[in-house]
């Protein structure tokens, strides 16, 4: 596959909606080839997770339980990728109506061509403008996608609008501490971690600004970044062969160096990974 490094650099630094779509369309196959699955998240490497697919499924399971999907009738999966998590939840919660919202039309098409998509609805829309009625949704989940939402405030506002009273919003997101000399702290990740680098405090502030009740915040970075890097390092030879058979060799080198840096800044608490659960509280006034 031919890649233009300049395109990737421009997409990474501008990070507008079109850039993020182009970046994912170009680099998503790298992750899928590296891990052998259809999910694009880092995974939750608990004791039973020994492969990226198992870790990704564990993260989906953890998010599903946190979001109380067993008691929901419907949910929105915002930034749904190629619907890997949605298919997982569809199997875990067969009575749940799942709506995938994705601004990336190519990913929606790819999801349709995959298996077990029959009971999952898909909408080509943005996180800032949901095509759904107010007070109509039980759960909104953004699994490793909200870091790409430039209009984060509108995403929170729209989530609150469509949620029913006592409806739940769950955000699973890589976060970064706010610090001076960020380029020096993040190193190569400043160029390869193509997201908005939101902090936990920033997200909490936005949720409180929209009067959403924060119920739980779980920091799980130590079970995300270092174990993923360890797996890659232990299996690099095979992964490298797979990637180099399709992509230019420099891409794997950049990926490996980025993972090493990710492990380093995770262990220094410069970055983390948080699961945030909040609820829309009824504002009705009783006499």
LUMTORMAR-922774 format. One record per atom (N, C-alpha, C): residue in one letter; x, y, z. Coordinates in steps of 0.2 Angstrom, whole numbers, plus 2048, in hexadecimal, padded with zeros to 3 digits. Example, Ala and Ser with C-alpha at 12.3 -4.5 7.8 and 13.67 -1.06 7.14 Angstrom:
A8427E4827A83E7EA827A8427F0827S8407F5823S8447FB824S840800827
END
This chain:
X8047FA800X800800800X804806800X80380B7FCX8078117FBX804816800X809819804X80781E809X80B825808X80882A808X80B831808X80C83380FX813833811X814835818X81283D819X812841814X810848815X809848817X805844813X7FD844814X7FC84281CX7FF83D81EX7FE83B825X80084082AX806844829X80884982DX80384F82DX800851827X7FB856827X7F585482BX7F384E829X7EC84B82DX7ED84B834X7F3849837X7F584983EX7F4850841X7F785583EX7F885C841X7F2860840X7EE85F83AX7E886383AX7E286083EX7E185983DX7DC855841X7D5858840X7D485B83AX7CD85C839X7C9856837X7C2856837X7BE850836X7C084C830X7C285082AX7C484C824X7CB849825X7CF84C829X7D684A82AX7D584382EX7D1843833X7D083D837X7CE837833X7C983982FX7C683482BX7CC831826X7D0835823X7D583381EX7DA82F822X7DC831828X7E182E82CX7DE82782EX7D8826830X7D681F832X7D581B82CX7D381E826X7D2819820X7D981781EX7DE81B820X7E581981DX7E8814822X7E8816829X7EB81282EX7E780D832X7E180D831X7DD807835X7DF800832X7E17FF82CX7E37F982AX7E97F782DX7ED7FC82FX7F47FA833X7F27F6839X7ED7F983DX7EB7F7844X7E87F0843X7E47EF83EX7E07E983DX7E57E483BX7EA7E5837X7EF7E0835X7F37DE83AX7F57E383FX7F97E2844X7F67DD84AX7EF7DF84BX7EC7DB850X7E87D584EX7E67D5847X7E27D0844X7DB7D0846X7D87D6847X7D17D7849X7CE7DD846X7C87DE847X7C47E4844X7C37E9849X7C67E984FX7C57EF854X7CC7F3853X7CB7F9855X7D07FE855X7D280185BX7D07FE861X7D2801867X7D87FD86AX7DB80186FX7E17FE872X7E07F8876X7DA7F7879X7D97F187DX7DA7F2884X7D77ED888X7D87ED88FX7DB7E7891X7E17E7893X7E57E1894X7E57DF89BX7DF7DC89DX7DF7D98A4X7E27D28A4X7E27CE8A9X7E57C88AAX7E47C38A4X7DE7C28A2X7DC7BD89DX7DE7C0896X7E07C6895X7E17C888EX7E87C788CX7E97C3887X7F07C1885X7F17C387DX7EC7C587AX7EC7C8873X7E97CE872X7EA7D286DX7E77D886CX7DF7D786BX7DD7D2868X7D67D1867X7D27D086EX7D67CC872X7D37CA879X7D27D187DX7D87D587CX7D87DB880X7D37E087EX7D27E0877X7CC7E5874X7C67E2876X7C47DC876X7BE7D9879X7BD7DB880X7C27DA884X7C27DC88BX7C07E388CX7C37E7888X7C17EE889X7BA7F0887X7B77EC882X7B07ED880X7AC7EA885X7AE7E5888X7AA7E288EX7AA7E6894X7AF7E9896X7B07EE89BX7AB7F489AX7AC7F7894X7A87FD892X7A07FB893X79F7F5890X7987F3890X7957F2897X7997F089BX7967EF8A2X7967F68A6X79B7FA8A4X79B8018A7X7958058A5X79380489FX78D80789CX78680489DX7877FE8A1X7807FB8A3X77C7F989DX7807F6898X77C7F5891X7777EF892X7787EB898X7737E6899X76C7E989BX76B7EF89DX7657F289EX7637F7899X7667F7894X7647FD88FX7607F9889X75C7FE886X7587FB880X75C7FD87AX76080387AX763805874X76A809876X76E80A871X77480E873X77781086CX77B81686DX77F818867X786817868X789814863X791813863X79481985FX79781E862X79982485FX7A082385CX7A1824856X7A8822853X7A981B853X7A5817850X7A4810850X7A980C84CX7AE80F848X7B280B845X7AF807840X7B180183FX7AE7FC83BX7AA7F783FX7A77FA844X7A27F6848X7A47F084CX7AB7F084DX7AD7EA851X7AA7EA858X7AB7EF85CX7A87EF862X7A07EE862X79D7F185DX7957F185DX7937E985CX7977E6858X7967DF857X7977DB85DX79C7DD861X79D7D9867X7977DA86CX7957E186DX78F7E2871X7897DF86FX7887DF868X7827DB865X7827D4868X7887D1868X7887CA86AX7877C9872X78A7CE875X7897CE87DX7827D087FX77F7D487BX7787D787DX7747D7877X7717D1876X76D7D0870X7677D486FX7647D6875X75E7DA875X75F7E1874X7657E3874X7677EA873X7677ED86CX7647F386BX7647F6864X76A7FA864X76F7F985FX7757FD85FX775801859X77780785AX77780C854X77F80F854X78280D84EX78981084DX78981684AX78C81B84CX78D822849X794823848X795824841X79C82583FX79C82A839X7A182F83AX7A1834834X7A583182FX7A882B830X7AC82882AX7A8823826X7A6825820X7A182181CX7A581B81AX7AB81B819X7AF815817X7AF81081CX7B0812822X7AF80D828X7A880A828X7A380E827X79C80B827X79B806822X79E80781CX79D803816X7A17FC818X7A77FD81BX7AB7F781DX7A77F3822X7A47F6826X7A07F382CX79B7EF829X7977F1824X7927EE821X7947E881DX79A7E881BX79D7E2817X79F7DC81CX79F7DE822X7A27D9827X79C7D582AX79D7D082EX7987CC831X7947CF837X78E7CC838X78A7CE83EX7897D583EX7877D8839X7857DF839X77D7E0839X77A7DB838X7727DB836X76F7DF83CX7707DE842X76C7E1847X76F7E884AX7747EB846X7777F1848X7757F6842X7737FC845X771801840X777806840X77880983AX77E80D839X77C814836X77F819838X77D820836X784824835X78482782FX78A82B82DX78983282FX78B833835X78A83A839X79083C83DX790842840X796844844X79484384BX799844850X797844857X79484A859X79484F855X792856857X78A857855X787852851X78185384FX77D84C84EX77B849853X777842853X77184384FX76F83F84AX76983F847X76383B84BX76383C851X75E839855X75A83E85AX75483C85CX74F840860X752841867X75084686AX752847871X74F842875X75384187BX75083C880X74E83587DX752833878X75082C875X755827876X75B828879X760823879X762821880X76381B882X764819888X76C81988AX770818885X777818886X77B81B880X78081F882X78582287DX78C82087FX78F81C87AX79681A87BX79B81D876X7A081F878X7A6821874X7AC81D876X7AD818873X7B3813874X7B9815870X7BD819873X7C481B870X7C281F86AX7BE82386AX7BC827864X7BC82F866X7BA83086CX7B983786EX7BF83C86EX7C583986EX7CB83D86EX7CC840867X7C883E862X7C884185BX7C384685AX7BE84785FX7B984C85EX7BC853860X7BD85785AX7BF85E85BX7BA86285FX7B486185DX7AE864860X7AC860866X7B085F86BX7AE85B871X7A885D875X7A7864875X7A2867879X79B865875X79B86586FX79586386BX79385C86CX79885886CX79785186DX79484F874X796853879X793852880X78C855880X78B85A87DX78485D87CX77F859879X782856873X77D85186FX77C84B873X781849877X78084287AX77A844880X77B849883X77684B888X76F84C885X76F84F87FX76885087CX76584A87AX768845877X76583F875X76483A87BX76783A880X767835886X760837889X75D83188BX757831890X759833897X75583689BX7568378A2X7598318A5X75F8318A8X76282C8ABX7668288A6X76682A8A0X76A82789BX77282889CX77682389AX77D82389CX781824896X786828897X78C82A892X792827895X796823890X79C820892X7A182288DX7A782488FX7AC82688BX7B282388DX7B581F888X7BC81B889X7C181F885X7C6822888X7CA827884X7D1827887X7D6827882X7DD829884X7DD830886X7E083288CX7E183988EX7E883B88FX7EA84188FX7F0844890X7F0849896X7F584989AX7F684F89FX7F885589BX7F585B89EX7F786189BX7FE86389EX80386589AX80A86689DX80D86B898X81286E89AX816872895X81B86D892X81E87088CX82286C888X81F865886X819865884X81685F882X81985B87CX81C85F878X82085B872X825857875X82985A87AX82E85687DX82C850881X826851885X82484C889X821846885X81D84787FX81A84287BX81F83F876X824843874X82984186FX82583F868X827839866X82483785FX81C837860X819836866X812836866X80F83C864X813842865X810848862X80E84885BX811844857X810843850X80C83D84EX80C838852X809832850X802831854X80183485AX7FB83485EX7F683985BX7F3837856X7EF83D853X7E883E856X7E884185CX7E284285FX7E2849862X7DD84B866X7DD852869X7E1852870X7E384C873X7E684C879X7E384F87EX7DC84E87FX7D8851884X7DB84E88BX7DA852890X7DB850897X7D584D89BX7D684A8A0X7D08478A4X7CC84D8A7X7D08528A9X7CD8588ACX7C985C8A7X7CB85C8A1X7C786089BX7C185C89AX7C185589AX7BB852899X7B685289FX7B88528A5X7B48538ABX7B185A8ABX7B485F8A9X7B28668A8X7AC8668A3X7AD86389DX7A8863898X7A285F89BX7A285A89EX79D8568A0X79985A8A6X79C85D8AAX7998618AFX7968678ACX79986A8A7X7968708A4X78F86F8A1X78E86889FX78886689CX7838628A1X7858638A8X7818608ADX7808598ADX7858558AAX78584E8AAX78984C8B1X7858478B4X7888458BBX78D83F8B9X7948418BBX79983C8BBX7988378C0X7988308BEX79682B8C3X79D8278C4X7A18278BFX7A78238C0X7AD8258BBX7B38258BEX7B98268B9X7BE8218BBX7C081D8B6X7C48178B7X7CB8188B3X7D08198B6X7D781A8B2X7DA8138B1X7DB8118ABX7DD80A8AAX7E380A8A5X7E78108A5X7EC8108A0X7F180B8A1X7F38098A7X7F88048A9X7F67FD8A6X7EF7FC8A4X7ED7F68A1X7EC7F689AX7EE7FC897X7ED7FD890X7F47FE88CX7F880388EX7FD80588AX80380088AX8067FF891X80B7FA892X80A7F388FX8057F0891X8037E988FX8037E9887X8007EE884X8007EE87DX8077EE87AX80B7F287CX8127F387AX8167ED87BX8147EA881X8187E3882X8167DE87DX80F7DD87CX80D7D8877X8117DA870X8107E086EX8137E2868X81B7E0867X81E7E286DX8267E086DX8277D986DX8237D5870X8247CE870X8227CA86AX81E7CD866X81C7CB860X81E7CF85AX8227D385AX8247D8855X8267D584FX82A7CF84FX82D7CC849X8277CA844X8227C7847X81C7C5843X8187CB841X8177CF845X8137D5843X8167D983EX81D7DA83FX8217DE83AX8207DB833X8217D4833X8207D182CX81A7D2829X8147D282DX80E7D382AX80D7DA828X80F7DF82CX80E7E682AX8137E8824X8197E5824X81D7E781EX81B7E4818X8177DF818X8157DB812X8107E080EX80D7E5812X8087E980FX80A7F080FX80D7F3814X80F7FA815X8167FB815X818801813X820803813X82380181AX8297FF81AX82C7FC820X82D802826X82D808823X82E80E828X82880E82DX82280C82AX81C80D82EX81C808835X81F802834X81F7FE83AX82480183FX82A80483CX82F806841X82C80C845X828810841X825816845X82081384AX81C80E848X81780B84DX81A809853X820805852X823802858X82680785CX82980C85AX82C81285EX827816861X82181685EX81B81A861X819816867X81880F866X81680B86CX81B80B872X82180B870X82680C876X82681287AX825818876X82481E879X81D81E87DX81881B87AX81181B87EX812817884X816812884X81780E88BX81B813890X82081688DX82481B892X820820895X81C824891X81882A893X812827897X810821896X80A81E89AX80D81D8A1X81381A8A2X8168188A8X81881F8ACX8198248A9X81B82A8ACX81482E8ADX80F82C8ACX80882F8ADX8078358A9X80B8368A3X80A83B89FX80383A89BX802834899X7FB832896X7F882D89AX7F182C899X7EE82789DX7E8825898X7E482089AX7DE81E897X7D881E89CX7D382189BX7CD8228A0X7C781F89DX7C381C8A1X7BC81B8A0X7B881F8A4X7B38238A1X7AF8288A5X7A88268A4X7A48258A9X79D8248A9X79982A8ACX79482C8A8X7908328ABX7898308A9X7858348ACX77E8338ABX77A83A8AAX77583A8A6X77083F8A5X76B83F8ABX76B8448AFX7678448B5X7618488B3X75B8468B5X7558498B4X7548508B7X7528558B2X75285C8B5X74A85E8B6X7468598B6X73F85A8B7X73E85C8BEX7398608C0X7388638C6X7318618C8X73185D8CEX72A85B8D0X72785F8D6X7218608D6X71E8658DBX71D8628E2
END
